[in-house]
Amino acid sequence: MEVISFVALAAGLIIGLGAVGACIGIGLMGSKYLESAARQPELMGELQTKMFLLVGLIDAAFIIGTGVALWFATANPFLGQIAQIAK
């Protein structure tokens, strides 16, 4: 396999696993929010604000990972070093 194929594989793994992790995290947090809102409806406003803040942070981590993966795919700073090692 060529070096560029490893870079494409790594970028796909970063994006794919990041998406899976973010979806699982947001799903678990949403289910716990619904459970807590059902137990104490008077706290729903405070909990909703905190939940949306955390959803944004989880999505931000995924978006940063996607940006890093696309950066490696287009302008990989390690490509020259990896090519020398592979030879």
N, C-alpha and C positions, 0 to 999 in steps of 0.2 A: 504494500500500500504506500501511496505517496504521502508526503507531509501534509499537503493541502486536504487530503481526505481525512486525516486525523483531526485537522482543525475543524472541518465541517462536522465531523462526528462529535467533537467536544462542544461546538456551538449548539448543535441539536440537543445534546444531553443537558447543557446548562439551561436552555430555554424550556425544554420539555419537563425536566425535573422541577425547575422553578415554578412552572405553571401548575404542576400537580401538587406541589407543596403549598402554594398559595391557595389553591381551590380547597384543599383539605382543611387548611387552617381557617379560612373564612367560613366554610361549612360548619366546622365544629364550634366556632365562635358564634355563628348565627343561631345554632341550635341551643347553645347555653343561654344566649340572650332571650330566646323565646321561652325557655324554661323559667328563667328568673323573672321575666315580665309576667308570666302566668301566676307565679307565686306571690309577687308583690307588684301589682299594677301601678301603684303610686310612684314607683321608682323608674317607670318606663322612660320618661324623658331624659333623666340623667344617664341611664344605661344606654339609650339610643345614641346620645352624643358621643359617649366613650367608645361604643361599638363602631361607629362610622369613622372615628379618628383612628382606631386600630386597623380597620379595613384599609384605610388609606396608607398606613404604614406598611402593611403586609403587601399591598399592591406596589408600593414604591420599591420594596426590596426585589420583587419580581421584575419590575421595569428596569431597575439598575442592572440586574443580572442579564436581562435581555440586551441592554445596551453594551455591556462588556462582551457578551457573546458575539454581537454583531461587529463590535470593534475588532475582536480577534479574527473574525471571518474576513473583514475587508482590509484591515491594515495591521496585520499581526506583527508585533514587535519582536516576537521570538522565532519568526519563520527562518531567518538566516542561521540562528544558532541550532535550531532543530535540523535544518538541512545538512549542516556540517556534521552533526552527530550521526545522522542517518547514513552518511556515506562511509 
